Amino acid sequence: MNAAAAHPSPRRWRRFAFNAVVLLLAASAMFWLRRHEPSYMERFAPIVVRGAPGEVVQARGLRIEIPADSALATGRTLVTPGITGSAPPDEQPSSGLWLSVPVRIEVTLDSDRFKAFLRDRAGREYAPAPKSPAEPGRPFDHGGEGGRMFESNIAGQSLAPGFPASGRLYFEVPADRLEGLHARFHLGAVMTPNDSLVDIDLGIDRHRAVALREAATPKLRTFVTQGGVL
């Protein structure tokens, strides 16, 4: 064995060291990328668009406003239209409260239905009461009250571009869960990857939650007769 083979030259040592450093850097880069790679949930999570009452919140295919000049309302029993105009209204008592939320909503791309729900600070979600099948303007004659009936509930209503809907949504929530509620909206029955999810903080702090509980009416109607105000 000659001396050159027994004692590698400094040039060969430098090449070996360079290659080792490159391999270490590549391994480090791969490790960093794997650690910081978005998870499945992160890659396909909805795109959350946040807003507050009084703001027109624009999302993909959807425009929503919770008017600041229309108050939230609470009640202990939800009163909805009866089967016929002369039938007594249906009543749904709650062990908590019914919360009425005003909303203006419009689709901007394609006709679709919208889905809404409330979310509290603990992540619990509350669906709205379904809209009555009663036709708008149906005659109403019960308990000495007569006229034509118009419902304010727009839950699950089908929407078309250029035809915004205004009304209210009615949610049953525990009385101690009002504080920190957010209203959330999206198009379609279920969300698909990277759909827009509108999230509006209702602005209910501790003092307002107390006021809403104290202001709860015995009965909260989802409809009015002609000449009333929604």
Backbone torsions as a table, in degrees:
resi	resn	phi	psi	omega
1	MET	NA	128.8	-179.3
2	ASN	-82.1	170.6	-175.6
3	ALA	-66.7	-33.1	-178.2
4	ALA	-66.4	-37.0	179.4
5	ALA	-73.7	-35.6	-178.5
6	ALA	-72.8	-28.1	-177.5
7	HIS	-128.4	93.2	-179.6
8	PRO	-55.7	145.2	-178.4
9	SER	-70.3	156.9	175.9
10	PRO	-55.4	-32.1	179.8
11	ARG	-64.1	-41.9	178.9
12	ARG	-67.0	-37.3	176.8
13	TRP	-63.9	-39.6	179.5
14	ARG	-65.3	-40.2	179.5
15	ARG	-65.3	-41.6	178.6
16	PHE	-63.0	-44.4	-179.9
17	ALA	-64.2	-39.9	179.3
18	PHE	-62.3	-46.6	179.8
19	ASN	-62.6	-39.0	179.2
20	ALA	-64.4	-41.8	179.1
21	VAL	-63.6	-43.2	179.0
22	VAL	-60.4	-43.5	178.9
23	LEU	-63.5	-40.8	178.7
24	LEU	-64.9	-41.5	178.6
25	LEU	-64.2	-42.0	179.3
26	ALA	-63.8	-42.3	178.6
27	ALA	-64.1	-40.7	178.6
28	SER	-63.3	-41.3	-180.0
29	ALA	-64.1	-43.2	178.2
30	MET	-62.8	-41.2	179.0
31	PHE	-63.0	-42.5	-179.8
32	TRP	-64.5	-42.7	-179.1
33	LEU	-64.6	-40.3	179.4
34	ARG	-66.0	-39.1	-179.4
35	ARG	-68.0	-33.7	-174.9
36	HIS	-103.5	9.2	177.4
37	GLU	-68.7	133.4	179.4
38	PRO	-59.3	141.9	177.2
39	SER	-72.7	171.5	177.3
40	TYR	-58.1	-43.4	-179.3
41	MET	-64.7	-37.6	-179.8
42	GLU	-69.6	-36.4	-178.4
43	ARG	-70.4	-32.8	-173.8
44	PHE	-113.6	11.9	-179.7
45	ALA	-68.5	154.2	176.9
46	PRO	-66.3	156.5	176.0
47	ILE	-89.4	108.0	-175.0
48	VAL	-83.5	125.8	176.9
49	VAL	-114.1	115.9	-172.1
50	ARG	-98.0	154.1	179.5
51	GLY	-160.1	-176.8	-179.2
52	ALA	-140.1	159.9	177.5
53	PRO	-54.9	138.3	-177.9
54	GLY	93.6	-14.3	178.2
55	GLU	-97.1	141.1	171.6
56	VAL	-88.1	112.6	-175.3
57	VAL	-95.7	118.6	-178.2
58	GLN	-103.4	120.2	175.1
59	ALA	-123.5	177.3	-179.5
60	ARG	-66.8	112.0	178.0
61	GLY	80.4	6.2	-171.3
62	LEU	-149.4	135.7	175.9
63	ARG	-130.5	126.1	-173.0
64	ILE	-135.3	143.8	172.1
65	GLU	-140.9	134.2	166.5
66	ILE	-102.6	103.0	-172.0
67	PRO	-58.5	132.4	179.0
68	ALA	-73.4	-21.2	-178.0
69	ASP	-89.7	1.1	176.7
70	SER	-111.9	121.6	-171.8
71	ALA	-78.5	149.6	166.6
72	LEU	-67.9	151.3	178.9
73	ALA	-136.0	152.6	179.9
74	THR	-131.4	152.7	177.0
75	GLY	-154.4	164.3	-177.7
76	ARG	-98.2	-19.8	176.3
77	THR	-136.0	130.0	178.1
78	LEU	-89.9	127.9	-178.6
79	VAL	-110.4	119.2	-177.8
80	THR	-121.0	162.7	-177.4
81	PRO	-58.5	145.5	176.2
82	GLY	-78.1	-177.8	-177.4
83	ILE	-64.4	-39.6	177.4
84	THR	-128.6	170.6	-178.3
85	GLY	-65.1	-25.3	-179.6
86	SER	-96.8	-6.4	180.0
87	ALA	-78.8	151.0	177.6
88	PRO	-65.3	145.5	177.3
89	PRO	-61.3	152.5	176.0
90	ASP	-79.3	143.6	179.9
91	GLU	-123.6	132.9	-179.9
92	GLN	-123.1	91.9	178.9
93	PRO	-68.6	153.2	-179.8
94	SER	-126.3	143.8	172.8
95	SER	-78.6	-12.8	174.5
96	GLY	-110.4	-119.2	178.5
97	LEU	-139.7	152.6	166.7
98	TRP	-96.3	128.6	-179.9
99	LEU	-112.2	124.2	179.7
100	SER	-99.4	123.4	-176.3
101	VAL	-118.2	120.3	177.5
102	PRO	-75.4	146.8	-179.3
103	VAL	-153.8	145.5	168.6
104	ARG	-121.0	127.8	-173.0
105	ILE	-139.1	143.6	-178.2
106	GLU	-147.5	137.6	171.2
107	VAL	-91.3	145.4	-173.9
108	THR	-116.5	-7.5	-178.6
109	LEU	-118.6	-66.7	-176.5
110	ASP	-128.2	156.5	174.9
111	SER	-64.0	138.5	-178.5
112	ASP	-168.5	165.8	170.2
113	ARG	-94.2	156.6	177.5
114	PHE	-115.0	155.1	176.3
115	LYS	-120.4	138.0	-179.7
116	ALA	-131.3	151.2	173.6
117	PHE	-159.9	160.2	174.2
118	LEU	-100.0	150.2	177.7
119	ARG	-131.9	128.1	-179.8
120	ASP	-94.8	-179.7	-174.7
121	ARG	-64.7	-24.4	-180.0
122	ALA	-87.8	0.8	-179.7
123	GLY	89.4	1.6	177.2
124	ARG	-72.9	145.1	-177.3
125	GLU	-118.7	146.3	-176.5
126	TYR	-130.3	121.8	-179.4
127	ALA	-84.0	153.8	179.0
128	PRO	-79.3	158.8	172.5
129	ALA	-65.1	139.0	-178.6
130	PRO	-67.2	152.9	177.5
131	LYS	-71.0	140.5	177.8
132	SER	-69.6	146.2	176.3
133	PRO	-76.8	-0.4	-178.4
134	ALA	-60.3	135.2	179.7
135	GLU	-72.0	139.2	176.7
136	PRO	-60.5	138.1	179.4
137	GLY	82.0	8.8	179.1
138	ARG	-64.4	139.0	178.6
139	PRO	-58.9	140.8	179.7
140	PHE	-129.4	128.4	-179.7
141	ASP	-150.1	95.3	-178.3
142	HIS	-155.2	138.0	175.0
143	GLY	61.1	31.4	179.5
144	GLY	82.7	2.1	178.8
145	GLU	-109.7	129.7	-178.3
146	GLY	-134.5	164.6	179.5
147	GLY	141.0	-157.0	176.3
148	ARG	-112.0	140.5	-171.1
149	MET	-100.4	137.6	176.6
150	PHE	-132.4	126.9	-177.9
151	GLU	-93.8	143.6	-180.0
152	SER	-95.2	-14.9	-176.7
153	ASN	-69.9	125.0	179.8
154	ILE	-118.3	18.8	-177.7
155	ALA	-58.1	129.5	176.3
156	GLY	69.9	13.4	-176.0
157	GLN	-67.6	141.3	176.2
158	SER	-77.8	133.9	-175.1
159	LEU	-120.4	150.7	176.5
160	ALA	-128.8	146.2	178.7
161	PRO	-55.7	136.4	179.7
162	GLY	87.3	-2.3	-179.9
163	PHE	-127.7	78.5	-179.9
164	PRO	-66.8	153.3	178.1
165	ALA	-114.4	138.7	176.7
166	SER	-126.3	137.9	178.9
167	GLY	174.8	-145.3	-178.1
168	ARG	-138.4	157.7	173.0
169	LEU	-120.3	143.9	-174.0
170	TYR	-121.0	119.4	-175.7
171	PHE	-119.8	137.2	172.7
172	GLU	-94.0	120.2	-177.4
173	VAL	-133.3	152.7	173.1
174	PRO	-62.1	143.1	-176.2
175	ALA	-61.3	-26.2	-178.3
176	ASP	-95.0	12.9	-178.7
177	ARG	-115.4	13.9	-177.9
178	LEU	-69.6	-38.3	-175.3
179	GLU	-63.6	128.2	175.9
180	GLY	82.5	10.6	-179.5
181	LEU	-65.9	141.7	173.3
182	HIS	-119.4	142.1	172.6
183	ALA	-97.2	133.7	-178.0
184	ARG	-125.2	144.5	-175.9
185	PHE	-139.5	143.8	169.4
186	HIS	-152.6	165.4	179.4
187	LEU	-88.4	149.7	177.2
188	GLY	82.6	165.7	-179.0
189	ALA	-68.4	-35.2	177.8
190	VAL	-135.2	155.7	177.7
191	MET	-83.5	141.8	173.3
192	THR	-104.1	165.2	-176.6
193	PRO	-51.6	132.9	176.2
194	ASN	65.4	22.2	171.1
195	ASP	-66.1	159.2	174.7
196	SER	-83.0	136.6	176.2
197	LEU	-125.1	111.9	179.6
198	VAL	-83.6	128.2	-178.3
199	ASP	-124.3	115.2	-177.6
200	ILE	-118.6	119.2	176.0
201	ASP	-72.4	120.1	-177.4
202	LEU	-73.2	-7.7	176.1
203	GLY	72.7	30.8	-179.6
204	ILE	-94.2	100.8	175.2
205	ASP	-90.1	-174.4	-175.4
206	ARG	-60.5	-44.0	-177.8
207	HIS	-67.0	-39.4	-180.0
208	ARG	-70.4	-34.3	177.6
209	ALA	-62.1	-42.2	177.4
210	VAL	-62.3	-43.6	-179.2
211	ALA	-63.9	-39.5	179.1
212	LEU	-66.7	-38.3	177.7
213	ARG	-65.3	-42.3	-178.8
214	GLU	-69.7	-28.7	-177.1
215	ALA	-88.4	0.6	-177.0
216	ALA	-60.2	128.1	178.4
217	THR	-85.6	155.8	177.1
218	PRO	-59.1	-37.9	-179.8
219	LYS	-133.8	134.9	-179.6
220	LEU	-118.6	113.5	-176.2
221	ARG	-85.8	144.1	172.4
222	THR	-97.3	4.2	-176.4
223	PHE	-142.7	162.9	172.7
224	VAL	-132.4	160.9	171.0
225	THR	-95.8	161.2	-175.6
226	GLN	-52.3	131.3	-177.3
227	GLY	99.0	-11.2	176.7
228	GLY	-84.7	179.9	180.0
229	VAL	-125.3	130.4	178.7
230	LEU	-70.2	NA	NA
